[in-house]
Amino acid sequence: MADQDQDLVDVDPHDPGDGSLPVFRWKQAGRTNLATRRQLREMGLRPGGAEPVARIECRGGKRWAWLYRIDLAKPKLPMTLAKEAALDKAMAARQTCPGPCGRRYFHCLPLQTLGSCLECFDGTPADPSSYIAPPAPDHRLAA
């Protein structure tokens, strides 16, 4: 029995793996110089290539976020017209019904499960304030 006791190892279930990064519990990081990506974004900053220096956990370790040093963070990059156009194009693909109505909604459609908006799928009428009417067939952008 004494040999078996020597083989037992105390394991911390909250260790990030290699034990190199400290782990803070929810609201235990205190007033440190650390912030999550979301907190950095609210401050107008980004990690800027800096590696995370710690981890914060909540809900018993089921949810967690990396913590970055605020003093190493860089300013957010400004939104360019090209980035804005690319984001709008990506969102249009998720918000536009491929069905016969062709409407662009203000929310993402369940295209993977239904394949269209609810009105095209089963006839449930859509609230007119939830979509933008598609352009007329003869409408053309300036060339």
N, C-alpha and C positions, 0 to 999 in steps of 0.2 A: 504494500500500500504506500510506503514511503517513496518508492521509485516513481509511482504514478503521480504523486503530488509534485515532484520536481519537474515533471514534463508539462504541467499545466502552465499556460501563459495568460497573463491578464491582457485582454484585448479591449481597446477603446472603440466602440462602434461608431463614434463620431470623428475618428481620425480620417483625413482625406486620402489615405492610402499609404503614402510613404512617410507621413509624419512631418513633412517639411514645412507645411503651412499651419499657422494657428487657426483654431476653429472657435468662433464666438457663438454663443446661443443668442436667441432673439433678445434685443435690447441690452445685450451685455458688452457690446463693443465700446460703449462709453463715448466720450468726446475725443475720439482719436482723429487722426488725419486720414481716415479711410472713408470710402463711399462706394456704393454699388454703381453699376452702369446707369441705372435709372436716376440715381441721385446726381451723378455727374452730369447727365443730360439736362436735368433741371437747373444746374448751375451754369449751363452753357459750355460744358467741358466734355471731353471724351478721353478714354484711356490713352490713346495716342501711342500704341505699341507697348506700353508698360505691362508687365506681367502682373497677375493678381498676387497680392501679398498675404491674403487671409481669406477666410470663408465665414459667412454668417448663416446659421441654420435656424429654421423654425419648424414647428409641428413635429417635434421629435426627430429631426434630421431628414424628414421626407422632402422638405423644400429647402433650398439653399441658394445662395448667390455669392459670386466672387466679390471681394473687396479690393479696391485699388487705392493707391496713395493719391490724395488730392494735389499735393505739391508737384507730382510728376505728370499730371493730366495736362492736356493741350486744349486750346479752344476748339469748339465744334467747327467743322467746315461749313461754309455758307451754302445754302441751296442754290444751285445754278438752274438756269432755264432748261438745260438738257436733262438734269436730274429730275426736275419737276415733270417734264414731258414723259420721261421713262416711267416714273411712278404712276402718272395718270394712265398711261397705256396699260400698265400691269393691273391697276385697279379696274379699269374698264373691262378687261377680260374676265374678272371675277364678278363684276356687277351687271353685265349686260346679258340679257336672256337670249340664248341661241334659238329659242322657239320662234313661232310666227309673230309674236308681239314685238320683239326686238328692242324692248325698253331697257334703259339703263337705270338701275335702282340706286338708292343712296346707301344700300347695305350689300354685303356679299351674298350671292345666291348659293343655294345648296346644289351646285352643278354636279358634284360627284355622286350624290345620292338620288336626286330627282332629275337632273339633266336640264332643268329649265326653272322658270319662276312658278309659283303656285298656281297662278291663273292659267298658264299654258299646260301645267301638269294635270290639275284636276278641276279647273274652272272656278277656284276660289277667287272672288274679285279682289283686285289689288287696290289699296288706298291711293288715289291720284297724287297725294302729297308725298308718296314714297318713291316716286320714279320721275325720270325726265322722259318726255315723249321722244321717240326716235325722230331724226330729221326726215323731212319729206323726201321721197325718192328722187325728185328733180333737183334737190339742193346740192350745190357743189361749192367746195371751198375755192377761194381765190387761187388762181394758178400762177 
